[in-house]
């Protein structure tokens, strides 16, 4: 059995639905004086979370769960391409 931490970095390629979920997350962040209201949200703002040249978004596992967890039971649309999450950098 492999072990990993919820603080490990993960990479995902998002489907169109996944991009909608991420954009809705970004739109829901309350900004005060140009900064996210909550410190822990800093790493998951639109400004800092762009897809890399291969189309992967990188974030911590707990951030991924917080953003996409409520969208995961959706039976029709998957949020991740091929339902794949890569662990590590």
N, C-alpha and C positions, 0 to 999 in steps of 0.2 A: 504494500500500500504506500502510495506517495503522500507526503505531507506538504502542505503549503499554508501560508499565513494569509489572513484577510488583508494584511498590509503588503502582500506581494503585488507586483505590477502584472497586469494582464493586457493583452491586445485583442481587439475584435475588429472585424470588418462589419459594418452595419448595412442592413437592408434598407430599402426606402422607408419601411415602417420604423426601423431602428433609428434612422435619422430624424424622423418625426418625433419619436419619443425623446431623443436627445435635445432637439430644438425646444420641445415643450418644457423640458427640465430647465434649459437655459432661460427661457422666458419666465419661468416661475421664481427665479432667484430675485429676491428683493435687494436692490442696491441702495446704499446710503452714501452720499457724497462720492459716487463713482466706484465704491468698493462693495463687495458682497456683504450682506448683513452678518452672516456667520463665517467665522474664520475657516472652518473646515470646508467651506464651499469654494475657497480660492482656487483649488486645483482643478475644479470641474466647471470653470466658467468658459464661455464661448471663446474668449480671447486666448485662453491657454490650451484648449483641447481641440486641436485641428488634426485631421487625418494626416498620416505621413505619406510619403511618395508611393507607398504600396497600398494605401487606402485603410491602414490600421489606425484605430484610436487606442491610445495607451492611458490607463488609469489604474488606481489601486482596486483590488478585488471588492473591498467594501463600498467603494464609490460606484462601481459597476452594479453591484447588487441594489444599492439605493436608487440609482437612476432607472434601471431596467427591471427591477424585481416585480413591480406591479404589472408590467407589460408581458411578463414571461408566460402566464397561463393562456395567453391568446392562442387559440387553436388554429387559426387561419394564417396569421402572419408571424413569421419569426423575426426577432430583432437583430440576430446575428447571421451573417452569411454561413450557410451550411451548418448552423447551430454550433460553431466552433469558437472556443475561447483559448487563446494561447497564453501560457504562463511564462513569465520572465521578460527580459528586455528585448 
